[in-house]
Amino acid sequence: MVLTDMDVVSHLNLKYRLRKVIPVCNKNDPICANTIFLSYSKPITVGRTLSDDVQVRLLSKTTPLMISRRHASILISDDGKINIEDHNSMNGVYVSNKRITAGTPHQIQVGEKVAFGCGIGGSSVSEFEYYLEAIPSTPVAIRRMDSPRTDEYEYIQSSPAKRKRTPLNSPALTVDSPSVTIIESNAAQIKEQEDKIRQLSIDLLQKEEAQDELMNRLEETEKGLLDKLEDQRQQLEQERNGAEDHLRQLLERQLQEKEKTLKNEYDEQIRLLQKEKDVVEKNLHNELCCKLSEKDEAYQKALHQQKAALEIAMSDKENEKNTLIAQLQAKEGLIEKYQLKNKSVEENQRQLENSLEELRREIENKEAELNKQKEYTKKVESDAKQTVIQTMEDEFTCIICQELFVDATTLPCAHSFCELCLRLWLRKKKTCPVCRRKLKVKAFRSVVLDSAIEKMIEAMDDDTRKRRVELKREREEQKRCEDAAEERSR
């Protein structure tokens, strides 16, 4: 805050001031006052920019944000204590090289060093360091604003006792000759003052003319600078447009080259993936054929064993039947023998009927045992068939949904899953659900597994086939919904 002559006069009752440790002396120094006078009437606030709340401006040219907009305030209380308060500034206020607490008034004493902000570049010395001093009671020299000479001053004592002012250039009022009266002396003084006023008016007019001329030159210079800046702006705009066009063309060429390179890499990857897919499908087909042949051989072996056991049982039953027939023939021979022995017809007939009835019961028992054996054989065949189907279901079941594969899809690690189940899994994790191996290539459809599953479904019951058709319909609908959702997200 730069004080004018009238400010110094109006502040003669000031008793304290802040004096800068390193005074500002050239244009490279920061913008600040070398002396800050403290007032009893209101606090003195320092900040980066002047405003209604900030009276003293402190601005660093090397670090403009060192001082906050409203950095700190200094106030002299009624009891004569000098308090400084930090308004939550970023770089703080230091009293005797110690940072004070923000938002709390801190009392300072005469002779203490006050620093606004901190040192930069590892230095502990701030740009804005002041000493608190008491203003000496010596006379204050004030330049007269109406004096044409720059070396004429009048002195005013800063103590409460007031001194009478005397004009610097006024002539003495003593009377040297009896012919000069007091009236003539006053007239001479009035004339002298009028001459001074006239001379000041002339000087004022000359200064106004010089100021008008300077303003005209300033306007012409400003207009020339504006025209020059406009030309430079247009030239820079053209250069910028040219640079943008060149950069756009360069980027387009780079994008085309990059697109061509990526397309070649993509085609090469597709070719390698197709080749790998063919190899995996071939290996999978061979493995599946081996497993099916093994299962078929086991199934045929079990059937042959059951058939051999059934044939043995049937041969046993046939032998028993032949034995019964032989016994019947023997009984018939007995009947004939009895007839030959002239037994009575009724007794022979009764014995014959009893023998026939007993033989009939034995034949019925044997037929019942034969039917039971056939049912047991059928049950064994059905159980063997169900065992084979169950084993194949375990091999062709998706580990995610626990259903037979629907649109079987095989990963490079040879593990297979439903297409929809694998898609939902890969949204969360890019690994195989079984072996947790990271996927570097895409999965592929396995037509062989689908054909084997369809043939296996044909050998199952009607309920299983209906359930399979319903499951495939639900999966198709869910797949369409997922495709629609992905299309909307794009």
Secondary structure, DSSP 4 states (H G I P E B T S, - for coil): ----HHHHHHTTT--EEEEESS---STTS-B--SEEE--SSS-EEEESS--SS--EE-B-SS-TTSS-TT-EEEEE-TTS-EEEEE-S-SS-EEETTEEPPTTS-EEE-TT-EEEES--STT-S--SEEEEEEEPP-SPEEEE-TT-SSTT-EEEE--SSS------SSPPP-----TTS-HHHHHHHHHHHHHHHHHHHHHHHHHHHHHHHHHHHHHHHHHHHHHHHHHHHHHHHHHHHHHHHHHHHHHHHHHHHHHHHHHHHHHHHHHHHHHHHHHHHHHHHHHHHHHHHHHHHHHHHHHHHHHHHHHHHHHHHHHHHHHHHHHHHHHHHHHHHHHHHTT--HHHHHHHHHHHHHHHHHHHHHHHHHHHHHHHHHHHHHHHHHHHHHHHHHHHTB-TTT-SB-SSEEE-TTS-EEEHHHHHHHHHH-SB-TTT-PBP-S--EE-HHHHHHHHHHHHTS-HHHHHHHHHHHHHHHHHHHHHHHHHHHH-
